[in-house]
């Protein structure tokens, strides 16, 4: 007999902010009264604390994760005629950031972990290659050891897309501290989230740090000295103040997600027709998403929805099969692992605040589906 119906949202942004509502409102009030709204004390404090959190020397707050990618690559003089190697199964912002600089995204296929396959990188390196852009998709770190070896061998920059991966680790080292730059999103759906758009860049390179600080602020070295043509990508004080509040809880919230993931692991491991996201011993995954794979993905998604469980697909159409991908010369079959996974992937609810009762209900509903 099936369980009584329980509503399980995919994510509940409002409730996640409610738990720190009073602290956030106090900080917002303080900002309003201060009259300091742009690149102020709160931004500097947040940058310092975030750099420390990631094991990096420096951090620079910007207005989005996309701009974090763009400014990082622009600071490395990546532009017209250059190539950047990345993956086709990420959110489109990863490749867009490359293309918006006039460079060309060069895709390579992924491995079973949904991350870039290091074994397929070298064959795509050309005289125009300037950087490798691994994406720590789902909050699971990419296999960084071989990527660093390739980077050193060919003299290529590594720019990490850490949008989903605050506090993720590879060999006990935080993501965002491997490459010359780490690019994070602070979008409201992230575990460490602003109440609007936001992003931040980490680096251990002092020259890069100073250059990005200028680039994010219209290219201004001082109020009256513009060094570069650039745009406005500043993180404002209000968002920084909110993020400082949430940083006090980020480790606790991350551990809740990890706990939720292992609760799923235990409950779903008996199903041979499911592929589960189980990290290996070198990785600490923070489970921004919990993605299972099954040949019956669409039917399972509909069944879960009929029982009150919301799910998502990240991402149903790989970038190389979207209109912009065909313009780059790719086609069906270009990346078989990515394409196979895209037909099977399904993201289950994983956010902190989910009750064990809700997770048990999701597991039981999946069991009902496969036993029906």
C-alpha positions as CSV (number, residue, x, y, z in Angstrom):
1,X,0.0,0.0,0.0
2,X,1.4,3.4,-0.9
3,X,2.1,6.1,1.8
4,X,-0.2,9.0,2.5
5,X,0.6,11.8,0.2
6,X,3.2,14.3,1.4
7,X,4.1,17.5,-0.4
8,X,7.9,17.7,-1.1
9,X,9.0,20.9,-2.9
10,X,12.1,20.8,-5.0
11,X,13.4,23.8,-3.1
12,X,11.8,26.3,-0.8
13,X,13.7,29.6,-1.1
14,X,11.3,31.5,1.2
15,X,11.6,29.1,4.1
16,X,15.4,28.9,3.8
17,X,15.6,32.7,4.3
18,X,13.0,32.7,7.0
19,X,15.3,30.9,9.4
20,X,17.6,33.9,9.3
21,X,15.0,36.5,8.7
22,X,15.4,38.6,11.8
23,X,19.2,38.7,11.5
24,X,19.0,39.7,7.9
25,X,16.4,42.5,8.5
26,X,18.6,43.9,11.2
27,X,21.6,44.1,8.8
28,X,19.5,45.6,6.1
29,X,18.3,48.3,8.5
30,X,21.9,49.0,9.5
31,X,22.9,49.4,5.8
32,X,20.0,51.7,5.1
33,X,20.9,53.9,8.1
34,X,24.5,54.0,7.2
35,X,24.0,55.3,3.7
36,X,26.8,53.1,2.4
37,X,25.6,50.9,-0.4
38,X,28.4,50.2,-2.9
39,X,31.7,48.5,-2.2
40,X,31.8,49.3,1.5
41,X,32.9,47.7,4.7
42,X,30.5,44.8,4.5
43,X,31.8,43.8,1.1
44,X,35.4,43.9,2.3
45,X,34.5,41.8,5.4
46,X,32.6,39.2,3.2
47,X,35.6,39.0,0.8
48,X,38.0,38.4,3.6
49,X,35.8,35.7,5.3
50,X,35.0,34.0,2.0
51,X,38.7,33.8,1.0
52,X,39.5,32.2,4.3
53,X,36.6,29.8,3.9
54,X,38.0,28.6,0.6
55,X,41.6,28.5,1.6
56,X,42.5,31.3,-0.8
57,X,44.5,34.5,-0.3
58,X,42.0,36.8,-2.0
59,X,38.4,37.1,-2.9
60,X,36.6,39.7,-5.0
61,X,32.8,40.2,-4.8
62,X,31.0,40.8,-8.1
63,X,27.4,41.0,-9.3
64,X,26.9,37.4,-10.5
65,X,28.6,34.1,-11.1
66,X,28.6,34.8,-14.8
67,X,30.5,38.0,-14.3
68,X,32.9,36.1,-12.1
69,X,33.8,33.9,-15.0
70,X,33.9,36.7,-17.5
71,X,36.1,39.0,-15.4
72,X,38.5,36.1,-14.4
73,X,39.1,35.2,-18.0
74,X,39.3,38.8,-19.1
75,X,41.9,39.5,-16.4
76,X,44.0,36.7,-18.1
77,X,43.7,38.5,-21.4
78,X,41.6,35.7,-22.9
79,X,39.8,37.1,-25.9
80,X,39.4,37.1,-29.7
81,X,40.8,33.9,-31.3
82,X,41.5,32.1,-28.0
83,X,40.0,28.8,-27.0
84,X,38.9,27.6,-23.6
85,X,38.2,23.9,-22.9
86,X,35.1,23.2,-20.9
87,X,32.1,20.8,-20.7
88,X,28.8,20.8,-22.6
89,X,26.6,19.7,-19.7
90,X,26.8,22.8,-17.5
91,X,24.4,25.7,-17.4
92,X,24.8,27.9,-20.5
93,X,26.5,30.7,-18.5
94,X,29.8,28.7,-18.4
95,X,30.2,28.7,-22.2
96,X,28.5,32.1,-22.6
97,X,31.2,33.7,-20.5
98,X,33.9,32.3,-22.9
99,X,32.0,33.4,-26.0
100,X,31.2,36.9,-24.7
101,X,35.0,37.6,-24.6
102,X,35.3,36.7,-28.2
103,X,36.9,33.3,-27.4
104,X,35.7,29.9,-28.4
105,X,34.3,27.3,-26.1
106,X,35.9,23.9,-26.9
107,X,33.8,21.1,-25.4
108,X,35.1,17.8,-24.1
109,X,32.9,15.0,-22.8
110,X,32.4,14.1,-19.2
111,X,32.9,11.1,-17.0
112,X,30.5,9.0,-14.9
113,X,30.8,11.7,-12.2
114,X,29.2,14.3,-14.6
115,X,32.4,16.3,-14.5
116,X,35.1,16.9,-17.2
117,X,36.9,13.8,-18.3
118,X,40.6,14.6,-17.9
119,X,41.5,11.8,-20.3
120,X,39.8,13.7,-23.1
121,X,41.3,17.1,-22.5
122,X,44.8,16.8,-24.1
123,X,43.4,15.9,-27.6
124,X,41.5,19.2,-27.7
125,X,44.5,21.4,-26.8
126,X,45.7,23.6,-29.7
127,X,48.0,26.5,-30.2
128,X,45.0,28.8,-29.4
129,X,44.1,27.1,-26.1
130,X,44.5,29.5,-23.2
131,X,42.6,27.8,-20.3
132,X,40.8,24.8,-19.0
133,X,37.5,25.6,-17.3
134,X,36.3,22.6,-15.2
135,X,32.8,22.8,-13.7
136,X,32.3,21.3,-10.3
137,X,28.8,20.2,-11.3
138,X,26.3,19.3,-8.6
139,X,28.8,20.4,-5.9
140,X,31.0,17.4,-6.7
141,X,34.7,18.4,-7.3
142,X,36.2,17.7,-10.6
143,X,39.2,15.3,-10.8
144,X,41.7,18.0,-10.2
145,X,45.0,16.1,-10.0
146,X,45.3,15.2,-13.7
147,X,43.9,18.6,-14.7
148,X,46.6,20.3,-12.8
149,X,49.2,18.1,-14.4
150,X,47.9,19.0,-17.9
151,X,47.8,22.7,-16.9
152,X,51.4,22.6,-15.9
153,X,52.5,20.5,-18.9
154,X,51.0,22.9,-21.4
155,X,51.2,26.2,-19.5
156,X,47.5,26.6,-19.4
157,X,45.4,28.5,-16.9
158,X,42.8,26.7,-14.9
159,X,39.7,28.7,-14.1
160,X,37.3,26.8,-11.9
161,X,33.5,27.1,-12.2
162,X,32.6,26.6,-8.6
163,X,29.0,28.0,-9.0
164,X,27.5,25.0,-7.2
165,X,30.4,24.0,-5.0
166,X,31.1,26.2,-2.0
167,X,33.0,24.1,0.6
168,X,33.5,21.1,-1.8
169,X,36.9,19.5,-1.5
170,X,39.3,17.4,-3.5
171,X,42.2,15.7,-1.6
172,X,41.2,17.9,1.4
173,X,41.6,21.1,-0.5
174,X,38.7,23.4,-1.2
175,X,37.6,24.1,-4.7
176,X,38.4,27.6,-5.8
177,X,42.0,27.3,-4.6
178,X,43.4,25.0,-7.3
179,X,43.3,27.2,-10.4
180,X,44.4,30.7,-10.9
181,X,40.8,31.8,-10.2
182,X,37.7,30.2,-8.7
183,X,34.3,31.5,-9.8
184,X,31.3,31.2,-7.4
185,X,27.6,32.1,-7.8
186,X,25.6,33.5,-4.9
187,X,22.3,33.2,-6.7
188,X,19.2,32.7,-4.4
189,X,19.2,28.9,-5.2
190,X,22.7,28.3,-3.9
191,X,23.5,27.1,-0.4
192,X,25.3,30.3,0.3
193,X,22.9,32.7,-1.3
194,X,22.2,36.4,-1.6
195,X,18.7,37.8,-1.9
196,X,19.3,38.6,-5.5
197,X,22.2,38.0,-7.9
198,X,25.8,37.9,-6.7
199,X,29.1,36.3,-7.3
200,X,32.6,36.1,-6.0
201,X,36.1,35.2,-7.3
202,X,38.9,33.6,-5.4
203,X,42.6,33.7,-6.3
204,X,46.0,33.3,-4.8
205,X,47.5,35.6,-7.4
206,X,48.0,39.1,-6.1
207,X,48.3,40.8,-9.5
208,X,45.1,39.1,-10.7
209,X,43.3,40.2,-7.5
210,X,44.2,43.9,-8.1
211,X,43.3,43.7,-11.8
212,X,39.9,42.1,-11.2
213,X,39.1,44.7,-8.5
214,X,39.6,47.4,-11.2
215,X,37.7,45.5,-13.9
216,X,34.6,45.1,-11.7
217,X,34.5,48.8,-11.1
218,X,34.4,50.3,-14.7
219,X,38.1,50.0,-15.0
220,X,38.7,52.7,-12.5
221,X,42.0,52.6,-10.6
222,X,40.9,55.8,-8.8
223,X,37.8,57.9,-9.3
224,X,39.6,60.0,-11.9
225,X,41.8,57.4,-13.6
226,X,40.3,54.7,-15.8
227,X,42.8,52.0,-16.8
228,X,40.6,49.7,-18.8
229,X,37.3,49.8,-20.7
230,X,35.1,47.8,-18.4
231,X,31.6,47.5,-17.0
232,X,30.0,47.7,-13.6
233,X,30.1,44.4,-11.7
234,X,30.1,45.5,-8.1
235,X,28.7,43.5,-5.3
236,X,26.6,45.8,-3.1
237,X,26.8,46.2,0.6
238,X,23.3,45.0,1.2
239,X,24.0,41.6,-0.4
240,X,27.3,41.4,1.4
241,X,25.6,42.0,4.7
242,X,23.1,39.3,4.0
243,X,25.8,36.9,3.0
244,X,27.8,37.6,6.1
245,X,24.8,36.5,8.1
246,X,24.4,33.3,6.1
247,X,28.1,32.5,6.3
248,X,27.6,31.8,10.0
249,X,25.4,28.8,9.0
250,X,27.0,27.6,5.7
251,X,28.9,24.7,7.2
252,X,25.8,23.5,9.2
253,X,23.6,23.8,6.1
254,X,26.2,22.0,4.0
255,X,26.4,19.1,6.4
256,X,22.5,18.9,6.3
257,X,22.7,18.5,2.6
258,X,25.4,15.8,2.9
259,X,23.3,14.0,5.5
260,X,20.3,14.2,3.3
261,X,22.3,12.7,0.4
262,X,23.5,9.8,2.4
263,X,20.0,9.2,3.6
264,X,19.0,8.9,0.0
265,X,22.1,6.6,-0.6
266,X,21.0,4.2,2.0
267,X,17.4,4.1,0.9
268,X,17.9,3.9,-2.9
269,X,21.0,1.7,-3.1
270,X,18.9,-1.5,-3.5
271,X,17.6,-0.4,-6.9
272,X,19.8,-1.8,-9.6
273,X,18.2,0.4,-12.2
274,X,19.2,3.6,-10.5
275,X,22.7,5.2,-10.7
276,X,23.4,7.2,-7.6
277,X,25.9,10.1,-7.0
278,X,28.3,8.5,-4.6
279,X,31.6,10.5,-4.3
280,X,34.9,8.6,-4.0
281,X,37.3,8.9,-1.1
282,X,39.2,11.8,-2.6
283,X,36.1,14.0,-2.8
284,X,33.9,15.9,-0.5
285,X,30.7,16.7,-2.4
286,X,28.4,19.3,-1.1
287,X,25.3,18.2,-3.0
288,X,24.0,21.4,-4.5
289,X,21.9,18.9,-6.5
290,X,21.3,15.2,-5.9
291,X,21.1,13.7,-9.4
292,X,20.0,10.1,-10.0
293,X,20.0,8.4,-13.4
294,X,17.5,6.0,-14.7
295,X,16.3,4.8,-18.2
296,X,12.8,5.6,-16.9
297,X,13.5,9.2,-16.0
298,X,10.5,10.9,-17.6
299,X,8.0,8.3,-16.3
300,X,9.5,8.5,-12.8
301,X,9.4,12.3,-12.8
302,X,5.7,12.2,-13.7
303,X,5.0,9.6,-11.1
304,X,6.8,11.6,-8.4
305,X,4.9,14.7,-9.3
306,X,1.6,12.9,-9.1
307,X,2.5,12.0,-5.6
308,X,3.4,15.5,-4.6
309,X,7.2,15.3,-5.1
310,X,8.8,18.1,-7.2
311,X,11.9,17.3,-9.1
312,X,14.1,19.0,-11.7
313,X,16.4,18.2,-14.6
314,X,19.9,19.8,-14.7
315,X,20.2,20.1,-17.6
316,X,17.9,18.4,-20.2
317,X,19.6,19.7,-23.4
318,X,23.4,19.9,-23.4
319,X,24.8,23.2,-24.6
320,X,26.2,21.6,-27.8
321,X,22.7,20.5,-28.8
322,X,21.2,23.9,-28.2
323,X,21.0,26.4,-31.1
324,X,24.2,28.1,-30.1
325,X,26.0,24.7,-30.0
326,X,25.2,23.9,-33.6
327,X,26.8,27.2,-34.5
328,X,30.0,26.0,-32.9
329,X,29.9,23.0,-35.3
330,X,28.7,20.3,-32.9
331,X,25.9,17.8,-33.5
332,X,24.1,14.8,-32.1
333,X,26.7,12.2,-31.1
334,X,29.5,14.7,-30.5
335,X,29.6,13.9,-26.8
336,X,28.0,10.5,-26.2
337,X,28.4,10.3,-22.4
338,X,26.9,13.8,-21.9
339,X,24.0,12.9,-24.3
340,X,23.3,9.6,-22.6
341,X,23.3,11.2,-19.1
342,X,21.0,14.0,-20.3
343,X,18.4,11.4,-21.1
344,X,18.6,9.8,-17.7
345,X,19.3,12.5,-15.1
346,X,16.8,13.6,-12.5
347,X,17.4,15.9,-9.6
348,X,15.7,15.0,-6.3
349,X,15.0,17.5,-3.5
350,X,18.1,17.9,-1.4
351,X,18.0,21.3,0.3
352,X,18.7,21.9,3.9
353,X,15.4,22.0,5.8
354,X,14.0,18.8,4.2
355,X,12.8,16.5,6.9
356,X,13.7,12.8,7.1
357,X,10.0,12.1,6.8
358,X,10.0,13.9,3.4
359,X,13.1,12.1,2.2
360,X,11.7,8.8,3.3
361,X,8.5,9.6,1.4
362,X,10.5,10.3,-1.8
363,X,12.4,7.0,-1.4
364,X,9.1,5.1,-0.8
365,X,7.5,6.8,-3.8
366,X,10.4,5.7,-6.0
367,X,10.1,2.2,-4.6
368,X,6.4,2.3,-5.5
369,X,7.2,3.3,-9.0
370,X,9.7,0.5,-9.6
371,X,7.4,-2.1,-8.0
372,X,4.2,-1.0,-9.8
